[in-house]
Amino acid sequence: MEKKLQWLTEMSKAAETAKAENKFIFLDFFNPN
Amino acid sequence: MDTVTYPQEKVIDFITDGMVPLRVAADHPLASGYDVTWTPALLVIDSEGKEYHRVVGFLPDDEFVPAILLGIGKAFFNKNEFSKALEKFEEIMTSYPASDSAAEAIFMAGVSGYKNSNDPMPLKKSYEYLAEKHPDSLWTKRAYPYRLLD
């Protein structure tokens, strides 16, 4: 199966995960149009 | 980014293994909190939301990993974790020496080496290395005073 990036979409969840896993967040602001 | 960079396996592995990927539309209220006015805007932030690095505009896959590694290095540097910062900058120098992030990584490796040891020699070496590998870079000009250190 083809690999695909699994994005989080909520800051609170990303912050919680980053804290638990001691990682930085890669935040991509994209154009929705 | 969606058609060229993000589908690449090396990009997926890099983000998945070392970071927490978060994707937010630029019309979301979070975007105005980070003063985002153009996309793509790619940020390295910590769990408190503090920003350490930003790239605005498209990055091809061969520039993406070193550009974001540079951001992780800067994040460690700004948290006074200089040996971890040095590790990231040296990874760019070793694995991505031809990337557009390489010159800044050499500069930052010199500064991190100095902050980590209080020895000015890493600064001088960073200038010498920059002068040899990236003679026309702005980072070589910024490191120019370090040639006088001994």
N, CA and C atoms of all chains as a GROMACS GRO file, in nm:
protein
  549
    1MET      N    1   0.084  -0.120   0.000
    1MET     CA    2   0.000   0.000   0.000
    1MET      C    3   0.088   0.126   0.000
    2GLU      N    4   0.044   0.226  -0.075
    2GLU     CA    5   0.121   0.349  -0.086
    2GLU      C    6   0.124   0.424   0.048
    3LYS      N    7   0.246   0.471   0.084
    3LYS     CA    8   0.258   0.549   0.208
    3LYS      C    9   0.197   0.687   0.187
    4LYS      N   10   0.138   0.741   0.294
    4LYS     CA   11   0.081   0.874   0.286
    4LYS      C   12   0.103   0.945   0.419
    5LEU      N   13   0.129   1.074   0.415
    5LEU     CA   14   0.145   1.149   0.540
    5LEU      C   15   0.014   1.152   0.617
    6GLN      N   16   0.020   1.120   0.743
    6GLN     CA   17  -0.099   1.124   0.828
    6GLN      C   18  -0.099   1.255   0.907
    7TRP      N   19  -0.170   1.352   0.858
    7TRP     CA   20  -0.172   1.484   0.921
    7TRP      C   21  -0.269   1.489   1.039
    8LEU      N   22  -0.229   1.559   1.143
    8LEU     CA   23  -0.326   1.600   1.244
    8LEU      C   24  -0.385   1.732   1.198
    9THR      N   25  -0.504   1.763   1.244
    9THR     CA   26  -0.570   1.886   1.200
    9THR      C   27  -0.606   1.978   1.316
   10GLU      N   28  -0.580   1.932   1.438
   10GLU     CA   29  -0.613   2.016   1.554
   10GLU      C   30  -0.487   2.047   1.634
   11MET      N   31  -0.468   2.175   1.663
   11MET     CA   32  -0.350   2.219   1.736
   11MET      C   33  -0.340   2.151   1.872
   12SER      N   34  -0.455   2.137   1.939
   12SER     CA   35  -0.451   2.079   2.075
   12SER      C   36  -0.400   1.935   2.072
   13LYS      N   37  -0.443   1.858   1.975
   13LYS     CA   38  -0.398   1.719   1.962
   13LYS      C   39  -0.250   1.714   1.926
   14ALA      N   40  -0.208   1.801   1.835
   14ALA     CA   41  -0.066   1.806   1.795
   14ALA      C   42   0.022   1.844   1.914
   15ALA      N   43  -0.022   1.941   1.991
   15ALA     CA   44   0.055   1.985   2.108
   15ALA      C   45   0.068   1.873   2.211
   16GLU      N   46  -0.041   1.805   2.232
   16GLU     CA   47  -0.042   1.693   2.327
   16GLU      C   48   0.054   1.582   2.282
   17THR      N   49   0.049   1.549   2.153
   17THR     CA   50   0.137   1.445   2.098
   17THR      C   51   0.283   1.490   2.103
   18ALA      N   52   0.308   1.614   2.066
   18ALA     CA   53   0.446   1.666   2.064
   18ALA      C   54   0.505   1.663   2.205
   19LYS      N   55   0.424   1.696   2.302
   19LYS     CA   56   0.472   1.696   2.441
   19LYS      C   57   0.501   1.552   2.486
   20ALA      N   58   0.410   1.462   2.456
   20ALA     CA   59   0.426   1.323   2.499
   20ALA      C   60   0.544   1.256   2.431
   21GLU      N   61   0.567   1.288   2.304
   21GLU     CA   62   0.673   1.222   2.228
   21GLU      C   63   0.801   1.306   2.221
   22ASN      N   64   0.802   1.420   2.288
   22ASN     CA   65   0.918   1.510   2.292
   22ASN      C   66   0.966   1.543   2.149
   23LYS      N   67   0.872   1.588   2.068
   23LYS     CA   68   0.902   1.624   1.929
   23LYS      C   69   0.857   1.767   1.902
   24PHE      N   70   0.909   1.823   1.794
   24PHE     CA   71   0.859   1.951   1.747
   24PHE      C   72   0.744   1.926   1.648
   25ILE      N   73   0.663   2.027   1.630
   25ILE     CA   74   0.549   2.019   1.537
   25ILE      C   75   0.589   2.080   1.404
   26PHE      N   76   0.557   2.009   1.297
   26PHE     CA   77   0.570   2.065   1.163
   26PHE      C   78   0.432   2.116   1.123
   27LEU      N   79   0.417   2.245   1.115
   27LEU     CA   80   0.287   2.307   1.090
   27LEU      C   81   0.281   2.362   0.947
   28ASP      N   82   0.193   2.307   0.869
   28ASP     CA   83   0.175   2.349   0.729
   28ASP      C   84   0.045   2.426   0.716
   29PHE      N   85   0.057   2.556   0.689
   29PHE     CA   86  -0.062   2.634   0.654
   29PHE      C   87  -0.079   2.628   0.503
   30PHE      N   88  -0.192   2.576   0.458
   30PHE     CA   89  -0.213   2.559   0.314
   30PHE      C   90  -0.329   2.645   0.265
   31ASN      N   91  -0.329   2.668   0.135
   31ASN     CA   92  -0.436   2.744   0.071
   31ASN      C   93  -0.556   2.651   0.047
   32PRO      N   94  -0.670   2.676   0.110
   32PRO     CA   95  -0.784   2.585   0.097
   32PRO      C   96  -0.858   2.601  -0.036
   33ASN      N   97  -0.826   2.707  -0.113
   33ASN     CA   98  -0.901   2.732  -0.238
   33ASN      C   99  -0.835   2.668  -0.360
   34MET      N  100   0.308   2.129  -0.314
   34MET     CA  101   0.362   2.044  -0.208
   34MET      C  102   0.292   1.908  -0.209
   35ASP      N  103   0.160   1.911  -0.232
   35ASP     CA  104   0.082   1.785  -0.229
   35ASP      C  105   0.116   1.691  -0.344
   36THR      N  106   0.150   1.747  -0.459
   36THR     CA  107   0.175   1.660  -0.574
   36THR      C  108   0.321   1.625  -0.590
   37VAL      N  109   0.412   1.709  -0.542
   37VAL     CA  110   0.556   1.685  -0.566
   37VAL      C  111   0.630   1.640  -0.440
   38THR      N  112   0.614   1.712  -0.332
   38THR     CA  113   0.702   1.693  -0.215
   38THR      C  114   0.645   1.593  -0.114
   39TYR      N  115   0.523   1.614  -0.070
   39TYR     CA  116   0.468   1.528   0.037
   39TYR      C  117   0.450   1.381   0.000
   40PRO      N  118   0.432   1.345  -0.129
   40PRO     CA  119   0.421   1.202  -0.159
   40PRO      C  120   0.554   1.126  -0.152
   41GLN      N  121   0.667   1.198  -0.148
   41GLN     CA  122   0.798   1.132  -0.148
   41GLN      C  123   0.819   1.055  -0.018
   42GLU      N  124   0.865   0.929  -0.030
   42GLU     CA  125   0.882   0.844   0.087
   42GLU      C  126   0.981   0.904   0.188
   43LYS      N  127   1.090   0.963   0.139
   43LYS     CA  128   1.190   1.019   0.231
   43LYS      C  129   1.132   1.137   0.310
   44VAL      N  130   1.041   1.210   0.247
   44VAL     CA  131   0.975   1.322   0.316
   44VAL      C  132   0.877   1.268   0.421
   45ILE      N  133   0.800   1.168   0.382
   45ILE     CA  134   0.703   1.107   0.475
   45ILE      C  135   0.777   1.049   0.596
   46ASP      N  136   0.886   0.975   0.569
   46ASP     CA  137   0.963   0.914   0.679
   46ASP      C  138   1.023   1.020   0.770
   47PHE      N  139   1.079   1.126   0.710
   47PHE     CA  140   1.142   1.233   0.789
   47PHE      C  141   1.041   1.299   0.883
   48ILE      N  142   0.925   1.333   0.830
   48ILE     CA  143   0.823   1.401   0.913
   48ILE      C  144   0.765   1.304   1.016
   49THR      N  145   0.734   1.185   0.973
   49THR     CA  146   0.668   1.090   1.062
   49THR      C  147   0.759   1.047   1.177
   50ASP      N  148   0.888   1.023   1.145
   50ASP     CA  149   0.981   0.976   1.248
   50ASP      C  150   1.020   1.085   1.348
   51GLY      N  151   1.035   1.207   1.298
   51GLY     CA  152   1.096   1.309   1.385
   51GLY      C  153   1.006   1.421   1.430
   52MET      N  154   0.885   1.431   1.374
   52MET     CA  155   0.801   1.548   1.404
   52MET      C  156   0.656   1.506   1.419
   53VAL      N  157   0.575   1.602   1.458
   53VAL     CA  158   0.430   1.581   1.461
   53VAL      C  159   0.371   1.667   1.350
   54PRO      N  160   0.316   1.605   1.244
   54PRO     CA  161   0.264   1.684   1.132
   54PRO      C  162   0.124   1.741   1.159
   55LEU      N  163   0.113   1.870   1.142
   55LEU     CA  164  -0.015   1.939   1.164
   55LEU      C  165  -0.047   2.023   1.041
   56ARG      N  166  -0.168   2.010   0.990
   56ARG     CA  167  -0.206   2.082   0.869
   56ARG      C  168  -0.330   2.165   0.895
   57VAL      N  169  -0.320   2.294   0.864
   57VAL     CA  170  -0.430   2.386   0.894
   57VAL      C  171  -0.451   2.478   0.773
   58ALA      N  172  -0.575   2.501   0.737
   58ALA     CA  173  -0.604   2.592   0.625
   58ALA      C  174  -0.568   2.736   0.664
   59ALA      N  175  -0.526   2.812   0.564
   59ALA     CA  176  -0.480   2.948   0.590
   59ALA      C  177  -0.593   3.044   0.629
   60ASP      N  178  -0.720   3.000   0.614
   60ASP     CA  179  -0.831   3.085   0.659
   60ASP      C  180  -0.880   3.046   0.800
   61HIS      N  181  -0.806   2.955   0.864
   61HIS     CA  182  -0.837   2.916   1.002
   61HIS      C  183  -0.785   3.027   1.096
   62PRO      N  184  -0.854   3.052   1.208
   62PRO     CA  185  -0.808   3.157   1.301
   62PRO      C  186  -0.663   3.139   1.348
   63LEU      N  187  -0.615   3.014   1.352
   63LEU     CA  188  -0.476   2.990   1.394
   63LEU      C  189  -0.376   3.062   1.301
   64ALA      N  190  -0.413   3.073   1.173
   64ALA     CA  191  -0.323   3.135   1.075
   64ALA      C  192  -0.300   3.282   1.108
   65SER      N  193  -0.404   3.352   1.151
   65SER     CA  194  -0.384   3.493   1.182
   65SER      C  195  -0.300   3.508   1.309
   66GLY      N  196  -0.310   3.409   1.398
   66GLY     CA  197  -0.226   3.410   1.520
   66GLY      C  198  -0.079   3.400   1.487
   67TYR      N  199  -0.047   3.338   1.374
   67TYR     CA  200   0.093   3.327   1.330
   67TYR      C  201   0.127   3.425   1.217
   68ASP      N  202   0.037   3.521   1.194
   68ASP     CA  203   0.059   3.621   1.088
   68ASP      C  204   0.088   3.558   0.953
   69VAL      N  205   0.012   3.457   0.918
   69VAL     CA  206   0.031   3.391   0.788
   69VAL      C  207  -0.045   3.470   0.682
   70THR      N  208   0.029   3.519   0.582
   70THR     CA  209  -0.035   3.597   0.476
   70THR      C  210  -0.009   3.536   0.338
   71TRP      N  211   0.072   3.430   0.333
   71TRP     CA  212   0.098   3.363   0.205
   71TRP      C  213   0.120   3.216   0.230
   72THR      N  214   0.083   3.134   0.133
   72THR     CA  215   0.099   2.990   0.150
   72THR      C  216   0.179   2.931   0.034
   73PRO      N  217   0.238   2.810   0.050
   73PRO     CA  218   0.244   2.741   0.178
   73PRO      C  219   0.334   2.814   0.278
   74ALA      N  220   0.294   2.810   0.404
   74ALA     CA  221   0.377   2.861   0.513
   74ALA      C  222   0.408   2.740   0.602
   75LEU      N  223   0.534   2.705   0.610
   75LEU     CA  224   0.579   2.584   0.679
   75LEU      C  225   0.655   2.626   0.804
   76LEU      N  226   0.601   2.590   0.921
   76LEU     CA  227   0.658   2.638   1.046
   76LEU      C  228   0.707   2.521   1.132
   77VAL      N  229   0.815   2.544   1.205
   77VAL     CA  230   0.858   2.451   1.310
   77VAL      C  231   0.825   2.518   1.443
   78ILE      N  232   0.738   2.454   1.519
   78ILE     CA  233   0.694   2.510   1.647
   78ILE      C  234   0.708   2.402   1.755
   79ASP      N  235   0.704   2.444   1.881
   79ASP     CA  236   0.708   2.346   1.989
   79ASP      C  237   0.568   2.320   2.044
   80SER      N  238   0.559   2.236   2.147
   80SER     CA  239   0.427   2.196   2.198
   80SER      C  240   0.354   2.312   2.265
   81GLU      N  241   0.426   2.421   2.294
   81GLU     CA  242   0.362   2.540   2.351
   81GLU      C  243   0.316   2.636   2.240
   82GLY      N  244   0.349   2.601   2.115
   82GLY     CA  245   0.310   2.686   2.003
   82GLY      C  246   0.415   2.789   1.964
   83LYS      N  247   0.530   2.786   2.032
   83LYS     CA  248   0.634   2.885   2.000
   83LYS      C  249   0.700   2.852   1.866
   84GLU      N  250   0.712   2.954   1.781
   84GLU     CA  251   0.770   2.935   1.647
   84GLU      C  252   0.920   2.955   1.649
   85TYR      N  253   0.994   2.864   1.578
   85TYR     CA  254   1.139   2.873   1.570
   85TYR      C  255   1.190   2.894   1.428
   86HIS      N  256   1.108   2.857   1.330
   86HIS     CA  257   1.156   2.860   1.192
   86HIS      C  258   1.036   2.865   1.099
   87ARG      N  259   1.053   2.936   0.987
   87ARG     CA  260   0.942   2.946   0.891
   87ARG      C  261   0.997   2.947   0.749
   88VAL      N  262   0.935   2.870   0.663
   88VAL     CA  263   0.965   2.875   0.521
   88VAL      C  264   0.835   2.911   0.450
   89VAL      N  265   0.839   3.014   0.368
   89VAL     CA  266   0.721   3.053   0.290
   89VAL      C  267   0.749   3.022   0.143
   90GLY      N  268   0.658   2.947   0.081
   90GLY     CA  269   0.674   2.911  -0.059
   90GLY      C  270   0.707   2.764  -0.075
   91PHE      N  271   0.694   2.720  -0.198
   91PHE     CA  272   0.713   2.579  -0.233
   91PHE      C  273   0.857   2.534  -0.207
   92LEU      N  274   0.872   2.411  -0.159
   92LEU     CA  275   1.004   2.349  -0.145
   92LEU      C  276   1.001   2.214  -0.218
   93PRO      N  277   1.094   2.191  -0.311
   93PRO     CA  278   1.102   2.058  -0.372
   93PRO      C  279   1.153   1.958  -0.268
   94ASP      N  280   1.136   1.829  -0.295
   94ASP     CA  281   1.169   1.730  -0.192
   94ASP      C  282   1.316   1.731  -0.153
   95ASP      N  283   1.406   1.764  -0.248
   95ASP     CA  284   1.549   1.762  -0.212
   95ASP      C  285   1.589   1.882  -0.126
   96GLU      N  286   1.506   1.984  -0.120
   96GLU     CA  287   1.533   2.099  -0.032
   96GLU      C  288   1.449   2.092   0.095
   97PHE      N  289   1.341   2.015   0.092
   97PHE     CA  290   1.249   2.013   0.205
   97PHE      C  291   1.315   1.963   0.334
   98VAL      N  292   1.377   1.844   0.326
   98VAL     CA  293   1.432   1.785   0.449
   98VAL      C  294   1.540   1.874   0.511
   99PRO      N  295   1.641   1.921   0.433
   99PRO     CA  296   1.740   2.009   0.497
   99PRO      C  297   1.680   2.139   0.550
  100ALA      N  298   1.579   2.194   0.482
  100ALA     CA  299   1.519   2.320   0.529
  100ALA      C  300   1.448   2.301   0.663
  101ILE      N  301   1.382   2.187   0.680
  101ILE     CA  302   1.311   2.164   0.806
  101ILE      C  303   1.409   2.117   0.915
  102LEU      N  304   1.513   2.041   0.876
  102LEU     CA  305   1.618   2.006   0.973
  102LEU      C  306   1.682   2.132   1.031
  103LEU      N  307   1.701   2.231   0.943
  103LEU     CA  308   1.756   2.359   0.988
  103LEU      C  309   1.666   2.420   1.095
  104GLY      N  310   1.537   2.408   1.074
  104GLY     CA  311   1.441   2.460   1.172
  104GLY      C  312   1.448   2.386   1.304
  105ILE      N  313   1.465   2.254   1.299
  105ILE     CA  314   1.476   2.178   1.424
  105ILE      C  315   1.605   2.217   1.496
  106GLY      N  316   1.712   2.233   1.418
  106GLY     CA  317   1.839   2.277   1.478
  106GLY      C  318   1.824   2.412   1.546
  107LYS      N  319   1.756   2.505   1.481
  107LYS     CA  320   1.734   2.638   1.539
  107LYS      C  321   1.649   2.630   1.666
  108ALA      N  322   1.552   2.538   1.664
  108ALA     CA  323   1.466   2.522   1.782
  108ALA      C  324   1.550   2.476   1.901
  109PHE      N  325   1.634   2.375   1.879
  109PHE     CA  326   1.723   2.330   1.988
  109PHE      C  327   1.818   2.443   2.031
  110PHE      N  328   1.871   2.516   1.933
  110PHE     CA  329   1.963   2.626   1.964
  110PHE      C  330   1.895   2.729   2.054
  111ASN      N  331   1.772   2.764   2.020
  111ASN     CA  332   1.701   2.866   2.098
  111ASN      C  333   1.655   2.815   2.233
  112LYS      N  334   1.657   2.684   2.250
  112LYS     CA  335   1.627   2.626   2.382
  112LYS      C  336   1.756   2.599   2.460
  113ASN      N  337   1.868   2.652   2.409
  113ASN     CA  338   2.001   2.635   2.471
  113ASN      C  339   2.045   2.489   2.477
  114GLU      N  340   1.995   2.408   2.385
  114GLU     CA  341   2.039   2.268   2.375
  114GLU      C  342   2.137   2.260   2.257
  115PHE      N  343   2.259   2.308   2.284
  115PHE     CA  344   2.353   2.332   2.174
  115PHE      C  345   2.409   2.205   2.112
  116SER      N  346   2.429   2.100   2.191
  116SER     CA  347   2.483   1.977   2.129
  116SER      C  348   2.379   1.912   2.037
  117LYS      N  349   2.251   1.918   2.075
  117LYS     CA  350   2.146   1.865   1.987
  117LYS      C  351   2.134   1.952   1.861
  118ALA      N  352   2.147   2.083   1.879
  118ALA     CA  353   2.142   2.174   1.763
  118ALA      C  354   2.256   2.141   1.668
  119LEU      N  355   2.376   2.125   1.724
  119LEU     CA  356   2.494   2.096   1.643
  119LEU      C  357   2.474   1.968   1.561
  120GLU      N  358   2.414   1.869   1.625
  120GLU     CA  359   2.386   1.742   1.557
  120GLU      C  360   2.301   1.763   1.431
  121LYS      N  361   2.199   1.846   1.442
  121LYS     CA  362   2.111   1.872   1.326
  121LYS      C  363   2.184   1.950   1.217
  122PHE      N  364   2.262   2.052   1.258
  122PHE     CA  365   2.333   2.133   1.158
  122PHE      C  366   2.439   2.047   1.086
  123GLU      N  367   2.505   1.960   1.162
  123GLU     CA  368   2.606   1.873   1.100
  123GLU      C  369   2.541   1.769   1.007
  124GLU      N  370   2.420   1.729   1.040
  124GLU     CA  371   2.349   1.634   0.952
  124GLU      C  372   2.322   1.699   0.815
  125ILE      N  373   2.287   1.827   0.817
  125ILE     CA  374   2.266   1.899   0.691
  125ILE      C  375   2.398   1.908   0.614
  126MET      N  376   2.507   1.942   0.687
  126MET     CA  377   2.638   1.956   0.621
  126MET      C  378   2.683   1.825   0.558
  127THR      N  379   2.653   1.713   0.626
  127THR     CA  380   2.700   1.582   0.580
  127THR      C  381   2.607   1.523   0.474
  128SER      N  382   2.478   1.528   0.499
  128SER     CA  383   2.384   1.458   0.410
  128SER      C  384   2.326   1.544   0.299
  129TYR      N  385   2.328   1.678   0.318
  129TYR     CA  386   2.267   1.767   0.218
  129TYR      C  387   2.361   1.885   0.187
  130PRO      N  388   2.488   1.856   0.153
  130PRO     CA  389   2.586   1.964   0.138
  130PRO      C  390   2.558   2.057   0.020
  131ALA      N  391   2.480   2.008  -0.079
  131ALA     CA  392   2.452   2.092  -0.195
  131ALA      C  393   2.319   2.167  -0.181
  132SER      N  394   2.251   2.151  -0.069
  132SER     CA  395   2.121   2.216  -0.053
  132SER      C  396   2.136   2.365  -0.024
  133ASP      N  397   2.027   2.437  -0.044
  133ASP     CA  398   2.028   2.582  -0.016
  133ASP      C  399   2.036   2.610   0.134
  134SER      N  400   2.014   2.509   0.218
  134SER     CA  401   2.021   2.529   0.364
  134SER      C  402   2.162   2.507   0.417
  135ALA      N  403   2.253   2.456   0.332
  135ALA     CA  404   2.384   2.413   0.382
  135ALA      C  405   2.467   2.529   0.439
  136ALA      N  406   2.468   2.643   0.372
  136ALA     CA  407   2.553   2.754   0.418
  136ALA      C  408   2.508   2.804   0.556
  137GLU      N  409   2.378   2.819   0.573
  137GLU     CA  410   2.328   2.864   0.704
  137GLU      C  411   2.358   2.759   0.811
  138ALA      N  412   2.349   2.631   0.772
  138ALA     CA  413   2.379   2.523   0.867
  138ALA      C  414   2.526   2.529   0.913
  139ILE      N  415   2.616   2.560   0.821
  139ILE     CA  416   2.758   2.571   0.857
  139ILE      C  417   2.778   2.688   0.955
  140PHE      N  418   2.715   2.800   0.923
  140PHE     CA  419   2.722   2.916   1.013
  140PHE      C  420   2.670   2.880   1.152
  141MET      N  421   2.553   2.817   1.155
  141MET     CA  422   2.490   2.784   1.283
  141MET      C  423   2.568   2.674   1.358
  142ALA      N  424   2.635   2.585   1.283
  142ALA     CA  425   2.719   2.483   1.347
  142ALA      C  426   2.835   2.550   1.420
  143GLY      N  427   2.892   2.653   1.358
  143GLY     CA  428   3.001   2.727   1.422
  143GLY      C  429   2.954   2.795   1.550
  144VAL      N  430   2.840   2.859   1.541
  144VAL     CA  431   2.786   2.930   1.658
  144VAL      C  432   2.748   2.831   1.770
  145SER      N  433   2.687   2.719   1.730
  145SER     CA  434   2.648   2.618   1.829
  145SER      C  435   2.771   2.555   1.894
  146GLY      N  436   2.874   2.531   1.812
  146GLY     CA  437   2.999   2.475   1.866
  146GLY      C  438   3.061   2.569   1.967
  147TYR      N  439   3.058   2.698   1.938
  147TYR     CA  440   3.110   2.798   2.032
  147TYR      C  441   3.027   2.801   2.160
  148LYS      N  442   2.895   2.805   2.146
  148LYS     CA  443   2.807   2.812   2.263
  148LYS      C  444   2.821   2.686   2.348
  149ASN      N  445   2.852   2.574   2.283
  149ASN     CA  446   2.861   2.446   2.353
  149ASN      C  447   2.992   2.432   2.428
  150SER      N  448   3.096   2.505   2.385
  150SER     CA  449   3.230   2.481   2.440
  150SER      C  450   3.299   2.605   2.495
  151ASN      N  451   3.249   2.724   2.458
  151ASN     CA  452   3.315   2.850   2.490
  151ASN      C  453   3.448   2.866   2.418
  152ASP      N  454   3.472   2.779   2.323
  152ASP     CA  455   3.596   2.785   2.243
  152ASP      C  456   3.561   2.855   2.111
  153PRO      N  457   3.631   2.964   2.077
  153PRO     CA  458   3.595   3.037   1.954
  153PRO      C  459   3.637   2.967   1.824
  154MET      N  460   3.713   2.860   1.834
  154MET     CA  461   3.763   2.794   1.713
  154MET      C  462   3.653   2.744   1.620
  155PRO      N  463   3.540   2.690   1.672
  155PRO     CA  464   3.433   2.650   1.578
  155PRO      C  465   3.384   2.767   1.492
  156LEU      N  466   3.387   2.888   1.546
  156LEU     CA  467   3.344   3.006   1.469
  156LEU      C  468   3.441   3.030   1.352
  157LYS      N  469   3.571   3.027   1.386
  157LYS     CA  470   3.673   3.050   1.282
  157LYS      C  471   3.666   2.940   1.176
  158LYS      N  472   3.649   2.816   1.222
  158LYS     CA  473   3.641   2.704   1.126
  158LYS      C  474   3.517   2.717   1.037
  159SER      N  475   3.407   2.766   1.095
  159SER     CA  476   3.286   2.782   1.014
  159SER      C  477   3.310   2.884   0.904
  160TYR      N  478   3.381   2.993   0.934
  160TYR     CA  479   3.412   3.092   0.829
  160TYR      C  480   3.499   3.028   0.722
  161GLU      N  481   3.604   2.956   0.765
  161GLU     CA  482   3.697   2.897   0.668
  161GLU      C  483   3.625   2.797   0.576
  162TYR      N  484   3.535   2.719   0.637
  162TYR     CA  485   3.460   2.620   0.560
  162TYR      C  486   3.363   2.689   0.463
  163LEU      N  487   3.297   2.793   0.513
  163LEU     CA  488   3.205   2.869   0.428
  163LEU      C  489   3.280   2.934   0.311
  164ALA      N  490   3.396   2.993   0.341
  164ALA     CA  491   3.474   3.061   0.237
  164ALA      C  492   3.515   2.963   0.128
  165GLU      N  493   3.542   2.838   0.169
  165GLU     CA  494   3.585   2.736   0.072
  165GLU      C  495   3.465   2.682  -0.008
  166LYS      N  496   3.357   2.649   0.062
  166LYS     CA  497   3.244   2.581  -0.003
  166LYS      C  498   3.138   2.675  -0.059
  167HIS      N  499   3.118   2.790   0.006
  167HIS     CA  500   3.011   2.883  -0.034
  167HIS      C  501   3.063   3.027  -0.036
  168PRO      N  502   3.163   3.053  -0.123
  168PRO     CA  503   3.228   3.185  -0.118
  168PRO      C  504   3.134   3.303  -0.143
  169ASP      N  505   3.024   3.281  -0.216
  169ASP     CA  506   2.934   3.392  -0.248
  169ASP      C  507   2.812   3.402  -0.158
  170SER      N  508   2.808   3.318  -0.056
  170SER     CA  509   2.690   3.316   0.030
  170SER      C  510   2.687   3.434   0.128
  171LEU      N  511   2.566   3.480   0.157
  171LEU     CA  512   2.548   3.583   0.260
  171LEU      C  513   2.602   3.533   0.394
  172TRP      N  514   2.592   3.401   0.420
  172TRP     CA  515   2.637   3.345   0.548
  172TRP      C  516   2.788   3.353   0.560
  173THR      N  517   2.859   3.348   0.447
  173THR     CA  518   3.005   3.364   0.448
  173THR      C  519   3.039   3.508   0.486
  174LYS      N  520   2.961   3.602   0.434
  174LYS     CA  521   2.982   3.744   0.469
  174LYS      C  522   2.954   3.766   0.617
  175ARG      N  523   2.849   3.703   0.667
  175ARG     CA  524   2.814   3.720   0.809
  175ARG      C  525   2.921   3.663   0.901
  176ALA      N  526   2.989   3.556   0.852
  176ALA     CA  527   3.092   3.491   0.935
  176ALA      C  528   3.229   3.558   0.918
  177TYR      N  529   3.239   3.655   0.827
  177TYR     CA  530   3.368   3.714   0.792
  177TYR      C  531   3.450   3.760   0.914
  178PRO      N  532   3.392   3.824   1.012
  178PRO     CA  533   3.472   3.867   1.129
  178PRO      C  534   3.536   3.752   1.204
  179TYR      N  535   3.481   3.633   1.193
  179TYR     CA  536   3.533   3.519   1.270
  179TYR      C  537   3.672   3.476   1.222
  180ARG      N  538   3.714   3.523   1.102
  180ARG     CA  539   3.846   3.484   1.050
  180ARG      C  540   3.958   3.536   1.140
  181LEU      N  541   3.928   3.642   1.217
  181LEU     CA  542   4.030   3.706   1.300
  181LEU      C  543   4.049   3.638   1.436
  182LEU      N  544   3.962   3.546   1.469
  182LEU     CA  545   3.969   3.482   1.601
  182LEU      C  546   4.090   3.388   1.609
  183ASP      N  547   4.149   3.381   1.729
  183ASP     CA  548   4.254   3.279   1.750
  183ASP      C  549   4.260   3.238   1.897
   0.00000   0.00000   0.00000
